[in-house]
């Protein structure tokens, strides 16, 4: 079963992480159904709308959280989609 959720990403410090982050987002492109970015000089924000299994969404969120330049939070809906 699939769920819909959001992943919020705050990018702090060195923006060179964006290339590695983009590679990861491309790897999980099958579950990303929407994306919005707010670039700022000091801190940037990215929001992802995702639809996938809990395991796949958690894998993306966990791998993003391993980057020290990123602060990541995720929230999933409680209902399931077939």
MIMI-243578 format. One record per residue (C-alpha): residue in one letter; x, y, z; residue number from 1. Coordinates in pm, whole numbers. Layout:
SITE  bator    east   north      up  lose
SITE      a       X       Y       Z   NUM
...
***
This chain:
SITE  bator    east   north      up  lose
SITE      x       0       0       0     1
SITE      x     110     354     -73     2
SITE      x      82     672     129     3
SITE      x     107    1038      43     4
SITE      x     336    1260     245     5
SITE      x     570    1556     248     6
SITE      x     943    1584     307     7
SITE      x    1080    1922     411     8
SITE      x    1448    1992     349     9
SITE      x    1644    2290     482    10
SITE      x    1984    2341     317    11
SITE      x    2231    2521     545    12
SITE      x    2585    2629     470    13
SITE      x    2771    2511     162    14
SITE      x    2541    2480    -140    15
SITE      x    2780    2240    -317    16
SITE      x    2575    1957    -164    17
SITE      x    2304    2030    -423    18
SITE      x    2465    1811    -691    19
SITE      x    2476    1506    -462    20
SITE      x    2126    1578    -335    21
SITE      x    1994    1604    -692    22
SITE      x    2143    1263    -776    23
SITE      x    1961    1114    -478    24
SITE      x    1632    1283    -571    25
SITE      x    1667    1145    -925    26
SITE      x    1716     798    -780    27
SITE      x    1385     834    -593    28
SITE      x    1207    1017    -875    29
SITE      x     942     744    -898    30
SITE      x     791     851    -564    31
SITE      x     831    1230    -595    32
SITE      x     508    1378    -735    33
SITE      x     577    1744    -655    34
SITE      x     869    1966    -565    35
SITE      x     908    2331    -467    36
SITE      x    1228    2512    -383    37
SITE      x    1287    2849    -218    38
SITE      x    1647    2953    -276    39
SITE      x    1794    3197     -24    40
SITE      x    2145    3325      33    41
SITE      x    2191    3180     383    42
SITE      x    1935    2900     401    43
SITE      x    1727    2738     126    44
SITE      x    1411    2531     163    45
SITE      x    1282    2246     -51    46
SITE      x     950    2069      -9    47
SITE      x     875    1736    -172    48
SITE      x     532    1577    -208    49
SITE      x     578    1202    -222    50
SITE      x     360     898    -291    51
SITE      x     498     553    -221    52
SITE      x     539     279      33    53
SITE      x     636     375     385    54
SITE      x     964     190     338    55
SITE      x    1056     377      19    56
SITE      x     963     720     161    57
SITE      x    1155     645     480    58
SITE      x    1457     536     275    59
SITE      x    1461     869      90    60
SITE      x    1415    1070     408    61
SITE      x    1686     871     587    62
SITE      x    1939     906     307    63
SITE      x    1876    1280     285    64
SITE      x    1923    1307     661    65
SITE      x    2276    1164     632    66
SITE      x    2399    1485     466    67
SITE      x    2530    1714     743    68
SITE      x    2425    2026     545    69
SITE      x    2058    1918     537    70
SITE      x    1788    1927     802    71
SITE      x    1510    1688     700    72
SITE      x    1160    1622     837    73
SITE      x     887    1408     689    74
SITE      x     516    1354     753    75
SITE      x     290    1087     607    76
SITE      x     -87    1068     583    77
SITE      x    -257     795     782    78
SITE      x    -474     659     499    79
SITE      x    -349     414     241    80
SITE      x    -376     431    -139    81
SITE      x    -402     118    -349    82
***
